Amino acid sequence: MTAHREALPRNFSTELRAAEKSLAVDIIREIRAAIPEFSRPLAGQFGAGIQHGVETALAEFADRIEGAGGLGVERLRVYRSLGRGELTEGRSLDALQAAYRLGARVAWRRYARVARRCGLGPEPLVTLAEAVFAHIDEIAAASVQGYVEARADRAGALGRSRHQLLGALLGGAAPEEVRLAAAAADWALPERVACVALDPPPADRPRPRPPRLPDPVLADLDHPEPRLLVPEPELYLRDGQVREALRGRGAVIGPPVPLAEAAESLRWARLVRERLPGPPPEPVDCRDRLADLLLLADRPLVRLIGERRLAPLAGLTAKQSRRLAETLLARLQTDHGSAPEVAARLGIHPQTARQRLHRVQELFGDALRSPDARFELEVALRSTLCDPA
């Protein structure tokens, strides 16, 4: 600004200040006429903000012509506030930037008339023009900063609200509490959801960047047991961002359930994950493992059934017991339980299958003819043969 001050007469800032009030009126009138977003009545906080912003910018420019330096802290707050206001109004910065450009042109036309009246030549006029547009660039930059800060603040507040909402949904909060939390989080209550259990990142590796997810998906990836809540699962589980976020994370997708049962979906997902021998390379869908979930729902009861129904195997060696258990399960799960069917299922010779089936018949006898006993036998065998523990 030193070059500007030296190129302009000492009394020039006084002339500018004399034109401030009428110039502010002209700028506001032209902005309201040309930019629809600012055409509404200048009432309340909206009107006060526009008026104060224009008047502050004009006073700031006159101060700079006198050599007062850059934008003061208090005046910076004014322009940042204007940027924040645009976010509050639900707009981008396009309208405000357009208003700044238009205001600069209106101001320049008035300043040029004042300059000619003061006898300024071409070179000082160029200097004045540079000063006007440099000033408006600084004001615009301050408003951009305010807009970005407000957006970050809103994202942080929204993130905290959604974290609290996820906790309420998975913690069994009352419906009214959930409704209020959803309103605070700007989250539409869906009819159905599915929860996803994820593996925590390995402690010996850098924490991965948080994945990009569709806005309605609730996530808590910093939890000791990371989890997602996916609304409208039939839609969002097909989303490319969601699929990419689940890949390589040991993801198990819980069954879709009504919103009030979200915690059950997560519990079932974790039960299935516990049963897996290692992290699955691709997400596992619990809907493909509902029978496993039935067995996992009450392990002590399943164990009791196993102790009762598989007692005939107790006197055998571990190897013999497992072979006959596999043979019995194959007999129960094939159409007729014939030796060729069992052999094909187990990948053994039919004669070997026939021998094993004969031994199974000796051990289990009448139980193989009872539907209830057959059901309990299959439950016990599936649990015994499939559970890695």
C-alpha positions in Angstrom: 0.0 0.0 0.0 3.0 2.3 0.3 3.2 2.8 -3.5 -0.5 3.6 -3.6 -0.2 6.2 -0.8 2.7 7.9 -2.5 1.0 8.1 -5.9 -2.2 9.6 -4.5 -2.8 13.2 -3.0 -2.7 13.5 0.8 -6.3 14.7 0.8 -7.7 12.0 -1.4 -8.8 9.7 1.5 -10.8 12.7 2.8 -12.6 12.9 -0.5 -13.3 9.2 -0.4 -14.8 9.4 3.1 -17.1 12.2 2.1 -18.6 9.8 -0.6 -18.9 6.8 1.7 -22.6 7.0 2.7 -24.0 7.7 -0.7 -21.6 5.1 -2.3 -22.8 2.5 0.2 -26.4 3.1 -0.8 -25.5 2.8 -4.5 -23.6 -0.4 -4.0 -26.4 -2.1 -2.0 -29.0 -1.0 -4.5 -27.1 -2.4 -7.5 -26.3 -5.6 -5.7 -29.9 -6.2 -4.8 -31.0 -5.4 -8.3 -28.5 -7.7 -10.0 -28.1 -10.6 -7.7 -31.3 -12.5 -6.8 -29.9 -14.0 -3.6 -29.6 -10.4 -2.1 -32.9 -9.0 -3.5 -35.0 -9.7 -0.4 -35.9 -6.9 2.0 -32.9 -5.7 4.1 -34.5 -6.6 7.4 -33.1 -8.2 10.6 -29.7 -9.8 10.7 -29.5 -10.3 7.0 -29.9 -6.6 6.2 -27.7 -5.5 9.1 -24.9 -7.8 7.9 -25.0 -6.5 4.3 -25.1 -2.9 5.4 -22.3 -3.3 7.9 -20.2 -5.3 5.4 -20.4 -2.6 2.7 -19.8 0.3 5.1 -16.8 -1.5 6.7 -15.2 -2.2 3.3 -15.5 1.4 2.2 -14.1 2.7 5.5 -11.3 0.1 5.4 -10.3 1.2 1.9 -10.1 4.8 2.9 -7.9 3.8 5.9 -5.6 1.9 3.6 -5.2 4.9 1.2 -4.0 6.8 4.3 -1.5 4.0 5.0 -3.2 2.2 7.8 -1.9 -1.2 6.5 -3.8 -4.5 5.9 -7.2 -5.6 7.1 -7.7 -5.1 10.9 -8.7 -8.0 13.1 -12.1 -6.6 13.8 -12.8 -5.9 10.2 -11.6 -9.4 9.2 -14.3 -10.7 11.5 -16.9 -8.8 9.5 -15.9 -10.4 6.2 -15.5 -13.9 7.8 -19.0 -13.4 9.2 -20.3 -12.7 5.8 -18.8 -16.0 4.5 -20.3 -17.9 7.5 -23.6 -16.3 6.7 -23.7 -17.7 3.2 -23.3 -21.2 4.6 -26.1 -20.5 7.1 -28.3 -19.4 4.3 -27.6 -22.7 2.5 -25.7 -21.1 -0.4 -22.3 -21.4 -2.0 -20.0 -18.5 -2.1 -20.9 -17.7 -5.7 -23.5 -15.0 -4.9 -21.2 -13.3 -2.3 -18.3 -13.3 -4.7 -20.5 -11.8 -7.4 -21.6 -9.2 -5.0 -18.0 -8.3 -4.2 -17.1 -8.0 -7.8 -20.1 -5.8 -8.5 -19.4 -3.7 -5.5 -15.9 -3.2 -6.6 -17.0 -1.9 -10.0 -19.5 0.5 -8.5 -16.9 1.8 -6.1 -14.3 2.1 -8.8 -16.7 4.2 -11.0 -17.3 6.6 -8.0 -13.7 6.7 -7.0 -12.7 7.5 -10.6 -15.0 10.5 -10.7 -13.6 11.7 -7.4 -10.1 11.2 -8.8 -10.8 13.3 -11.9 -12.4 16.0 -9.7 -9.1 16.0 -7.7 -7.1 16.3 -10.9 -5.5 12.9 -10.8 -3.7 11.9 -14.0 -3.6 8.5 -15.7 -0.9 6.9 -13.6 -2.5 7.6 -10.3 -5.8 6.3 -11.7 -4.1 3.0 -12.5 -2.7 2.9 -9.0 -6.2 3.6 -7.6 -7.7 0.8 -9.7 -5.1 -1.6 -8.5 -5.7 -0.6 -4.9 -9.5 -1.1 -5.3 -9.3 -4.6 -6.7 -6.5 -5.7 -4.4 -8.7 -4.6 -1.5 -11.7 -6.5 -2.7 -9.5 -9.7 -3.3 -8.5 -9.5 0.4 -12.0 -9.1 1.5 -13.2 -12.1 -0.6 -10.3 -14.2 0.7 -11.4 -13.4 4.3 -15.0 -14.4 3.5 -13.8 -17.7 1.9 -11.9 -18.4 5.1 -15.1 -17.7 7.2 -17.1 -20.0 4.9 -14.6 -22.8 5.1 -14.3 -22.5 8.9 -18.1 -22.5 9.2 -18.3 -25.6 7.1 -15.7 -27.4 9.2 -17.5 -26.4 12.3 -20.7 -27.7 11.0 -19.1 -30.9 9.8 -17.6 -31.4 13.3 -20.8 -30.7 15.1 -22.7 -33.0 12.7 -20.2 -35.7 13.1 -20.5 -35.5 16.9 -24.3 -35.6 16.6 -24.2 -38.6 14.3 -21.7 -40.4 16.7 -24.2 -39.8 19.5 -27.1 -41.0 17.3 -25.2 -44.3 16.5 -24.6 -44.8 20.2 -28.3 -44.3 20.9 -29.4 -46.7 18.2 -27.0 -49.4 19.3 -27.5 -48.8 23.0 -31.2 -49.4 23.0 -32.3 -45.8 23.5 -36.1 -45.0 23.8 -37.8 -44.1 20.5 -38.2 -40.5 21.5 -34.6 -40.2 22.4 -33.7 -41.7 19.0 -36.0 -39.3 17.2 -34.4 -36.3 18.9 -30.9 -37.5 18.3 -31.8 -38.1 14.6 -33.2 -34.6 14.3 -30.0 -33.1 15.8 -27.9 -35.2 13.4 -30.0 -34.3 10.3 -30.6 -38.0 9.7 -33.8 -39.4 8.2 -35.1 -42.3 10.2 -35.2 -45.4 7.9 -37.5 -48.3 8.2 -34.7 -50.9 8.1 -31.0 -51.0 8.8 -28.1 -53.4 8.7 -25.1 -53.1 10.9 -21.6 -54.1 9.8 -18.9 -55.4 12.2 -15.3 -54.5 11.2 -12.0 -55.7 12.4 -9.9 -53.0 14.2 -6.8 -51.9 12.3 -3.6 -53.9 13.2 -1.7 -52.2 16.0 1.6 -52.5 14.2 0.4 -50.7 11.1 -0.5 -47.0 10.4 -4.1 -46.3 10.8 -5.8 -46.3 7.4 -7.5 -43.2 6.1 -11.2 -43.1 7.0 -13.1 -44.4 4.0 -15.5 -42.1 2.1 -19.1 -43.3 2.8 -22.5 -42.1 1.6 -23.8 -39.4 3.9 -26.6 -41.5 5.5 -24.2 -44.3 6.6 -23.3 -43.9 10.3 -19.8 -45.0 11.3 -17.7 -45.3 14.4 -14.3 -46.5 13.1 -12.4 -45.4 16.2 -14.4 -47.8 18.4 -12.4 -50.8 19.8 -14.8 -52.9 17.7 -15.4 -50.6 14.6 -19.0 -50.7 13.2 -21.2 -49.2 10.6 -24.9 -48.7 10.5 -26.3 -48.8 7.0 -29.8 -47.5 6.4 -32.0 -48.9 3.6 -29.5 -51.8 3.2 -30.9 -53.0 -0.1 -29.8 -49.7 -1.6 -26.7 -48.7 0.2 -25.0 -52.1 0.5 -24.7 -52.0 -3.3 -23.1 -48.6 -3.2 -19.6 -48.6 -4.6 -18.2 -46.5 -1.7 -19.7 -48.8 0.9 -18.3 -51.9 -0.9 -14.9 -50.4 -1.1 -14.9 -49.4 2.5 -15.7 -53.0 3.6 -13.1 -54.7 1.5 -10.1 -56.0 3.4 -11.6 -54.9 6.8 -12.8 -58.3 8.0 -16.4 -57.1 7.4 -19.4 -59.1 8.4 -22.8 -57.6 7.4 -25.6 -58.2 9.9 -29.1 -59.1 8.7 -31.4 -56.2 7.8 -33.7 -55.5 10.7 -36.2 -52.8 11.8 -34.5 -49.7 13.1 -35.4 -50.5 16.7 -33.5 -53.8 16.4 -30.2 -52.3 15.1 -28.2 -53.6 18.1 -29.3 -57.2 17.2 -28.0 -56.9 13.7 -24.6 -55.8 15.1 -24.6 -58.6 17.7 -25.3 -61.2 15.0 -22.6 -59.8 12.8 -20.1 -60.1 15.6 -21.2 -63.6 16.4 -20.5 -64.7 12.9 -17.2 -62.9 12.8 -16.1 -64.7 16.0 -16.8 -68.0 14.2 -14.6 -67.3 11.2 -11.1 -68.6 11.4 -9.6 -65.4 10.1 -10.4 -62.1 8.4 -12.5 -62.7 5.3 -11.1 -61.1 2.1 -14.6 -60.1 1.0 -17.5 -59.0 3.2 -19.5 -61.9 4.7 -23.3 -61.5 4.6 -25.1 -63.0 7.6 -28.1 -63.7 5.5 -26.0 -66.5 4.0 -25.3 -67.9 7.5 -28.7 -67.8 9.3 -28.4 -71.4 10.3 -25.0 -70.6 11.9 -26.6 -67.8 13.8 -29.3 -70.1 15.1 -26.6 -72.3 16.6 -24.7 -69.4 18.0 -27.7 -67.8 19.6 -27.6 -70.0 22.7 -24.3 -71.8 22.8 -24.8 -73.5 26.2 -28.1 -75.0 25.0 -26.5 -76.2 21.8 -23.7 -77.7 23.9 -26.2 -79.5 26.1 -27.9 -80.9 23.0 -24.5 -82.1 21.8 -23.7 -83.8 25.1 -27.0 -85.7 25.0 -27.3 -86.6 21.3 -23.6 -87.3 20.6 -23.0 -89.4 23.7 -22.6 -92.6 21.6 -19.3 -91.1 20.2 -17.8 -90.5 23.6 -16.0 -93.9 23.8 -14.2 -93.5 20.5 -10.9 -91.9 19.6 -10.9 -88.4 18.4 -10.2 -89.5 14.9 -12.9 -92.1 14.9 -15.4 -89.8 16.5 -14.9 -87.1 13.9 -15.2 -89.5 10.9 -18.4 -90.9 12.2 -19.7 -87.5 13.1 -19.0 -86.3 9.5 -20.7 -89.5 8.1 -23.8 -89.0 10.3 -24.1 -85.4 9.3 -23.8 -86.3 5.6 -26.5 -89.0 6.1 -28.8 -86.4 7.6 -28.2 -83.8 5.0 -28.5 -86.0 1.8 -31.8 -86.9 0.2 -31.8 -90.5 1.1 -28.7 -91.0 3.3 -27.5 -93.8 0.9 -23.9 -94.9 0.8 -23.3 -93.4 -2.8 -24.7 -90.1 -1.7 -22.7 -90.0 1.5 -19.5 -91.1 -0.4 -20.0 -88.3 -2.9 -20.5 -85.7 -0.2 -17.5 -86.8 1.8 -15.2 -87.6 -1.2 -14.7 -91.2 -0.1 -15.2 -94.7 -1.6 -18.8 -96.0 -1.5 -17.7 -99.1 0.3 -16.0 -97.0 3.0 -19.2 -94.9 3.3 -21.2 -98.1 3.7 -19.0 -99.4 6.5 -19.2 -96.1 8.4 -23.0 -95.9 7.9 -23.3 -99.4 9.4 -21.3 -98.2 12.4 -23.5 -95.1 12.7 -26.6 -97.3 12.7 -25.2 -99.4 15.5 -24.4 -96.4 17.7 -27.5 -94.2 17.1 -30.2 -96.8 16.2 -33.7 -95.5 17.0 -32.6 -91.9 17.1 -32.2 -91.9 13.3 -35.9 -92.6 12.9 -37.2 -89.8 15.2 -37.6 -86.4 13.4 -37.0 -84.5 16.7 -33.8 -86.5 17.4 -32.6 -86.1 13.8 -33.1 -82.3 14.1 -31.1 -82.2 17.4 -28.4 -84.4 16.0 -27.9 -82.1 13.0 -27.8 -79.1 15.4 -25.2 -80.8 17.5 -23.1 -82.0 14.6 -23.1 -78.7 12.8 -22.0 -77.0 15.9 -19.3 -79.6 16.7 -17.9 -79.9 13.1 -18.1 -76.3 12.1 -17.0 -74.4 15.2 -13.3 -73.8 15.1 -13.2 -73.5 18.9 
